[in-house]
């Protein structure tokens, strides 16, 4: 394990890199009001029963649809625990599920107005930074919190959101640094990239390039493509013609179409994945060993490190009668987002969006006060007793800064096995 801050060169060892993101703290402003019915109070628990309603705009369709099941499962599991504790806390939560889609099918164009019409205090989503940027003004402009478990574009750090945007995933400044250094430390001197042409793809590619070149490498090709494209022959040809030592695939699920054209033309163990496409390919029809030795990065603690959570999540999903999860990407971040919203509502004694937003930094530990706690029940007990809770979540400590970014983050590093599934990289 390597610990570093952005103020010095990073070193990647083992399956996890821990990052202190304090250098990213920027000035922000408090959120505005909404049509909520409760007035905020001091930390003494709710003065009356609270019924919190939130929505989700997560990818049920589109090029990130594989992320939808674990993210929605994380929200649903958190909601079940919140409601189990309602007798002690006085707070219940209701979730209205919706589809974000992608920038090609534009499911958000109908789903966001529907969710806002349901009177939600917050919307969890989208997974894609590019999709979130399509409706952030609509959500925050309505005085409603937008809380993404997976947005990583650096665009949100300085976005004018009225203090109503939060995320449990770290900025791509961090993932790019980890991935760029990992590629360099693997002995590669030249790098080609195939890049999704949106705020996520081009932003992450820029930070990968910055880190790789700072380590002495050279990016020799980085063709882009657009959401909705179905042919990638030109991009593949351009990258292969540059004869790089390694190729980073900064894509969403288009990677499933790209990979077959690379197999046989480029070594599988010189391919690098990112959070937008890191998934298990056991059932993709690829030959055994096609991806053996390839690596990828994913924000959050390693799957191995949160094994108790994923096991409990599997039990919950089975009890609900849903299909077993194939991936767990951003499940923990979605769980934590839901828990934090409920804790902030409880701390505010209100379901008003602005009141919740004003307490989100506090319950994450961002105010520097509070008693550390790791479950909703324990944190809620502190709040109801008149104290201040500092929630350390499944995905990490979180600890929001003034603009709703987590100030601490973990980037997991994974390696593909012969069966085309990934495990934590032992390095």
Steps between C-alpha positions, in 0.01 A plus 500: 500500500623845416396823669553828322359846449484696179787718622758233422563230246288193562615143532265209441564181691257215554129517435409833652614859485383741767479866411467809711312751289533800726666693218166500322311689771342810347268767633130420464164630608205365693194364323175681445152405615231275354140431565566268794254498791739490797721773637862414592585465866810456714640148542242353736335250268170554319232698680241293313481201272704557182408341167790546261441437132787467255528401136765321299613576147735207448572312175235239436575542128785642290876454493534476879204268556728241661549745790127536564437176695776544762423870543126449541564206732721720717224761527231242575708322764577828675132597491406170663742562789376858542141382522590219741625766741200731459347412837809641671561793266157613383627514139379284213621512143324433170688451173359574154719323243569649159721446196774745406576330168787659310555800274391292200160371618442801732277313747569780750294743294178337622624343822635811671175700463310193625719469809481871576124477464499235772627759747833337580749672728798355312582305185780243513672490160605497235785252470640670190652845546389595151141405580502683834613814321190476282263543794691648793361849428147359485533323835693757701306781333187342647667521842548123521822321598683302232724233652705278272666178613718482189562839336875550475541791256694792643235731350282458809760636741447856378146466363250767604250268672382721784650265756260220399734255323692227685682183401653204677738424210828692477601727214683345204800710597565215742417197287700643212805540720476142627443348155768704325759405760391135497552479123843660532604282791410193295793595274305653211664795327235579238122506540202506267149584618151457358287768664130574540446857383319643801592674826584170666705347222706798389548620858625164625720455191661835569593404854629158391717671241627756751605231747646267236707773338616629839635149556699521176256337258351624173138484382523418130130486402166583662212489250151573632149375421151621589220342701282299264783404265497132408814469288846564643717375214654841435595553864644150534702537180640836610614368836652179361683695227676699775640169638464589871630288783161519672143605421264666749131459418322803642151398400167380628345170386611564142808311616309177436499586130857632496672205670435227240676713238804536726533133588768340287639839399608625841612323819215463748730564795583845363138622509385735777142559610326775699192520719271560202574157352657286773266203525502123492510362145455132589179480298607733218601217267870586506751216482640389833806704589422784260545756777743320730732756659315811385430750776254770590413760762177561688437767765414359840640242735583167336225240465699277735510773765120537502423129484260513795301772325480321165397177674221683685400672176478163323274369778279808472473470121411131528236570766347763271476241222726697265765364266840437665749782454779445247699808606518720808633820343372802693261293712675621816500863382126478426436347842699775669323776305164373625619467859650851496180655368299335776749603771506859373120508500498365854762753612302784343170374638367568152434359155564838339775466238689812606493395866630153409774649283616719788547188717663269244849637557454470877380137506786402267752643744585795280438753775772345712257425779308191589528151638617240248245229422478236229134396476178689449359375830804610700521840332126557537521418870764771542287756316176414683692531826595856414854433378679544169569192288798449269407215263786289366343299223547174316672682212738688733507793745337729235541832694354763266671831432315826440406406143367151576809306390643225723834612640629146545476224244621150423573376148488124466732329251383175342643231273318265263534124538481215248118489527482870396382613843699738718640479852694744717851548360762354729790682331 
